[in-house]
């Protein structure tokens, strides 16, 4: 449809304003144009002259950043947590079948230079219930940490918290006997819970279930009463290390 300025034209003969869609002036009969202008059909867009415009690309959603709410798209799978749980279950079951000797990977007495036992002992189990409890805790809080920070966070907390707890148990006990990742699992719980504990202390509301985390942590701590190989010193030390790691991780997520 034409604009308001093109609805009328001025006849050069008599000076009258006449419609722009006629060929002769109705007042003096002067010839205005040879042909009447073409009218646009209803439902069609007016013709455009010049270079055709490029079609705009439809907007797309970018990647979710740390701290954004999931649900707009599918979250990435927690591959690091899946690897931790798979390694824990696989090595633990192999050790229980006798194909792999626990004395080769667990902490039995002084290390005598075999520092790598601090890490391999995290995957050694001789009790299926102990293995199941630790695997569930690692799966839950490893996934939460990986969703919040990335794939490296559960691996770092598991290794540092678990091996650090084992090292403290070796240093404090004259004849240490420790295996399993109760300290590593408690480290994951502490590293995940500390930022939310700080937010609640400041008066901010969080959607995290801290009571559920406390219940799982209590089960891991009391595991030493049912399973003698679940060293309580390693568990407490691992939880403290996890809380210490939660402070820089929380600052990193806010940044």
C-alpha positions as CSV (number, residue, x, y, z in Angstrom):
1,X,0.0,0.0,0.0
2,X,1.3,3.5,-0.9
3,X,2.1,6.1,1.7
4,X,0.0,9.2,2.4
5,X,2.1,11.5,0.3
6,X,1.4,9.4,-2.9
7,X,-2.4,9.4,-2.6
8,X,-2.8,12.7,-4.6
9,X,-0.9,14.4,-7.4
10,X,-1.2,18.0,-8.7
11,X,-2.5,18.6,-12.3
12,X,0.0,20.7,-14.2
13,X,-2.8,22.2,-16.3
14,X,-5.3,23.4,-13.7
15,X,-3.4,23.0,-10.5
16,X,-6.1,20.7,-8.9
17,X,-5.2,17.9,-6.6
18,X,-6.4,14.6,-8.1
19,X,-6.1,10.9,-7.3
20,X,-2.8,9.3,-8.1
21,X,-4.6,6.3,-9.6
22,X,-6.3,8.0,-12.6
23,X,-4.8,8.8,-16.0
24,X,-6.8,12.1,-16.8
25,X,-7.7,15.1,-14.7
26,X,-11.5,15.1,-14.0
27,X,-11.5,19.0,-14.0
28,X,-9.7,19.9,-17.2
29,X,-9.2,16.6,-19.0
30,X,-5.4,17.0,-19.0
31,X,-3.5,13.7,-19.6
32,X,-1.7,12.9,-16.4
33,X,0.0,9.6,-17.4
34,X,-0.2,7.0,-20.0
35,X,-1.1,4.1,-17.7
36,X,-2.6,3.8,-14.3
37,X,-0.3,2.6,-11.6
38,X,-0.5,-1.1,-10.6
39,X,-2.3,-1.9,-7.4
40,X,-1.0,-4.4,-4.9
41,X,-3.1,-7.5,-4.4
42,X,-4.5,-8.1,-0.9
43,X,-2.4,-10.5,1.1
44,X,0.8,-9.9,-0.9
45,X,3.7,-7.8,0.1
46,X,4.6,-4.7,-1.9
47,X,7.3,-5.0,-4.5
48,X,10.7,-4.0,-3.4
49,X,13.3,-2.6,-5.6
50,X,17.1,-2.8,-5.2
51,X,19.2,-5.5,-3.7
52,X,17.3,-8.3,-1.9
53,X,17.9,-8.5,1.8
54,X,19.5,-11.5,3.4
55,X,17.4,-13.7,5.6
56,X,18.2,-13.2,9.2
57,X,19.4,-16.3,11.1
58,X,17.0,-17.5,13.8
59,X,18.4,-16.8,17.3
60,X,19.8,-19.8,19.2
61,X,20.5,-20.3,22.9
62,X,24.2,-20.5,23.9
63,X,25.7,-22.8,26.4
64,X,24.6,-22.8,30.0
65,X,27.2,-21.2,32.2
66,X,28.1,-22.3,35.7
67,X,25.2,-21.5,38.1
68,X,22.5,-21.2,35.5
69,X,19.3,-23.2,35.9
70,X,19.1,-26.4,33.9
71,X,16.0,-27.3,31.9
72,X,16.3,-25.1,28.9
73,X,18.4,-27.8,27.3
74,X,19.7,-31.2,28.3
75,X,22.6,-31.1,30.7
76,X,25.9,-32.7,29.8
77,X,26.5,-36.1,31.1
78,X,28.8,-36.3,34.2
79,X,31.5,-38.3,32.5
80,X,34.1,-37.8,35.3
81,X,31.6,-38.9,38.0
82,X,30.6,-41.9,35.9
83,X,34.3,-42.8,35.5
84,X,34.9,-42.6,39.3
85,X,31.9,-44.8,40.1
86,X,32.8,-47.3,37.4
87,X,36.4,-47.5,38.6
88,X,35.2,-47.9,42.3
89,X,32.8,-50.7,41.5
90,X,35.0,-52.5,39.1
91,X,38.2,-52.6,41.2
92,X,36.2,-53.2,44.3
93,X,34.5,-56.2,42.9
94,X,37.7,-57.6,41.4
95,X,39.4,-57.3,44.8
96,X,36.6,-59.2,46.5
97,X,36.9,-62.0,44.0
98,X,40.5,-62.6,44.9
99,X,41.9,-61.8,41.4
100,X,43.6,-58.7,42.9
101,X,45.2,-58.9,46.3
102,X,44.1,-56.2,48.7
103,X,47.6,-56.1,50.2
104,X,48.9,-54.9,46.9
105,X,46.7,-51.8,46.7
106,X,45.4,-51.1,50.2
107,X,47.1,-49.5,53.2
108,X,48.3,-52.2,55.6
109,X,50.8,-50.8,58.0
110,X,53.5,-48.2,57.1
111,X,53.8,-47.3,53.5
112,X,57.6,-47.9,53.3
113,X,57.9,-45.6,50.3
114,X,54.9,-47.0,48.5
115,X,53.0,-43.6,48.4
116,X,50.8,-44.7,45.5
117,X,48.9,-46.9,48.0
118,X,47.3,-43.6,49.2
119,X,45.4,-43.5,45.9
120,X,44.9,-47.2,45.1
121,X,43.5,-47.8,48.6
122,X,40.5,-45.6,47.6
123,X,39.4,-48.3,45.2
124,X,40.0,-51.3,47.4
125,X,37.0,-52.9,49.2
126,X,36.3,-56.2,51.0
127,X,32.7,-55.4,51.9
128,X,29.9,-55.0,49.4
129,X,27.8,-52.9,51.7
130,X,30.7,-50.5,52.2
131,X,31.3,-50.4,48.5
132,X,27.6,-49.6,47.8
133,X,27.4,-46.8,50.3
134,X,30.5,-45.1,49.0
135,X,29.5,-45.5,45.3
136,X,26.1,-43.9,45.9
137,X,27.7,-40.9,47.8
138,X,30.3,-40.4,45.1
139,X,27.6,-40.6,42.3
140,X,25.4,-38.0,44.0
141,X,27.9,-35.4,45.1
142,X,30.3,-36.0,42.3
143,X,27.5,-35.2,39.8
144,X,26.5,-32.1,41.8
145,X,30.1,-30.8,41.8
146,X,30.6,-31.6,38.1
147,X,27.4,-29.8,37.2
148,X,28.5,-26.8,39.2
149,X,32.2,-26.5,38.3
150,X,33.0,-28.9,35.5
151,X,34.5,-32.4,35.0
152,X,37.8,-31.6,36.8
153,X,36.2,-30.7,40.2
154,X,35.0,-34.2,41.3
155,X,38.3,-35.8,40.2
156,X,40.3,-33.2,42.1
157,X,38.3,-33.4,45.3
158,X,38.1,-37.2,45.2
159,X,41.9,-37.6,44.8
160,X,43.0,-34.8,47.2
161,X,40.4,-35.5,49.9
162,X,40.8,-39.3,49.7
163,X,44.6,-39.5,49.5
164,X,44.9,-36.7,52.1
165,X,42.7,-38.5,54.5
166,X,44.7,-41.7,54.0
167,X,47.9,-39.8,54.6
168,X,46.6,-38.4,57.9
169,X,45.5,-41.9,59.0
170,X,49.0,-43.3,58.2
171,X,50.7,-40.4,60.1
172,X,48.6,-40.8,63.2
173,X,48.1,-44.5,63.5
174,X,51.1,-46.7,64.4
175,X,49.8,-49.7,62.4
176,X,47.2,-48.2,60.0
177,X,44.7,-50.4,58.2
178,X,42.6,-48.4,55.8
179,X,40.9,-49.1,52.5
180,X,37.9,-47.6,50.6
181,X,36.9,-44.1,49.8
182,X,34.9,-43.0,52.8
183,X,37.3,-40.0,53.1
184,X,37.0,-39.2,49.4
185,X,33.2,-39.4,49.6
186,X,33.1,-37.1,52.6
187,X,35.4,-34.7,50.8
188,X,32.9,-34.5,47.9
189,X,30.0,-33.9,50.4
190,X,32.0,-31.1,52.2
191,X,33.2,-29.4,49.0
192,X,29.6,-29.3,47.7
193,X,27.9,-28.2,50.9
194,X,30.3,-25.4,52.1
195,X,29.2,-22.7,49.5
196,X,25.5,-23.4,50.4
197,X,26.3,-23.3,54.1
198,X,27.9,-19.9,53.6
199,X,25.0,-18.6,51.7
200,X,22.5,-19.6,54.4
201,X,24.7,-18.1,57.1
202,X,24.4,-14.8,55.2
203,X,20.7,-15.1,55.1
204,X,20.3,-16.1,51.5
205,X,17.9,-18.9,50.6
206,X,19.2,-22.0,48.7
207,X,17.4,-24.9,47.1
208,X,20.0,-27.5,48.3
209,X,19.0,-30.3,50.6
210,X,21.6,-29.9,53.4
211,X,19.8,-32.2,55.7
212,X,20.1,-35.0,53.2
213,X,23.8,-34.3,52.8
214,X,24.2,-34.4,56.6
215,X,22.5,-37.8,56.7
216,X,24.7,-39.2,54.0
217,X,27.8,-37.8,55.8
218,X,26.7,-39.4,59.1
219,X,26.3,-42.8,57.4
220,X,29.8,-42.5,55.9
221,X,31.3,-41.5,59.3
222,X,29.5,-44.3,61.2
223,X,30.6,-46.8,58.5
224,X,33.8,-47.4,60.7
225,X,31.6,-49.1,63.3
226,X,30.3,-51.7,60.9
227,X,33.4,-52.1,58.7
228,X,36.8,-52.0,60.5
229,X,38.7,-51.3,57.3
230,X,36.8,-48.0,56.9
231,X,39.3,-45.9,58.9
232,X,37.5,-43.1,60.9
233,X,40.6,-40.9,60.8
234,X,40.7,-41.0,57.0
235,X,37.0,-40.2,56.9
236,X,37.2,-37.2,59.2
237,X,40.3,-35.9,57.6
238,X,38.9,-36.3,54.1
239,X,35.7,-34.4,55.1
240,X,37.8,-31.5,56.5
241,X,39.9,-31.4,53.3
242,X,36.7,-31.3,51.3
243,X,35.4,-28.3,53.4
244,X,38.7,-26.5,52.8
245,X,38.5,-27.1,49.0
246,X,34.9,-25.9,49.0
247,X,35.9,-22.3,49.8
248,X,38.0,-21.7,46.6
249,X,35.5,-23.7,44.5
250,X,32.7,-21.5,45.8
251,X,34.6,-18.4,45.0
252,X,35.4,-19.7,41.5
253,X,31.7,-20.4,40.8
254,X,30.7,-16.9,41.9
255,X,33.3,-15.5,39.6
